[in-house]
Amino acid sequence: MTLIIWDEAPMMNRLVFEAVNRYLKDICDNENAFGGKLVMFGEDFRQILLVVTHSSRKSIVATIVH
């Protein structure tokens, strides 16, 4: 079995995932997701900032600090 470890995955555009998915399906001749390969997506999710809509800078910073 093959394991592909993809670090910094949430930083990628979805088109990158779709392109890799299509490529692996094609070269592996397998219509399963990612050509049937096991893919583990990794990231330090604490690095991703929260999305706070209709908020001031002060309240956003307060949300991140707490």
N, C-alpha and C positions, 0 to 999 in steps of 0.2 A: 504494500500500500504506500502511496505517496502522500506526504504531508507538505503543504506549502504554508509557510508562516509569513503573513503580510503585516508588517509593522506600520504604524502611522496610518492605518486604514481609514479612520474617519476624516482625515485631511484630504482624501482623494475625491475627485469629482465622480459622480455615478457613472459617467461615460467611460472612465477607466475600468471600472468593474465590468461593465458590459463588454468592452473590447477584450479584456482578458478572458472572460467567460466564453465569448465566441471563438477566440483563438484556441483555447484549450479543448473546446468541443470539437473543433476542426482537426487539430493535430492528433487528438486521442481517438478520433472517430467514435465519440460517445456523446449522446444527446443529453446526458445528465448534467446538472449544474457543474460548471468548471471541469467539464470532461470527466466527471466521476472522481476527481481528485479531492482529497480532504483539504480544505482551506481554513486556516485559523487566522482571524483578524485580531490584531493587537493594537493597543494604544494606552497611554496613560490618560485616562478619561478625566482626571483632575485638571489637565491642561486645557481642556475645552471650556471656553467661557459660556455662561448661561445666556439665553436669549430672554431679555426682559423688555416686553413691548410697552410703549407709552409710559416710560419711566425717566426719571432724571438721572444724571450721572451720579449724584450723591446716593440715591437709593440702589443703583446698580452696584456701586462699590461696596455698599453696606451688605448687599446680598452675597457678594463674593467673599468678603472678609468673614462673615458669620457662617 
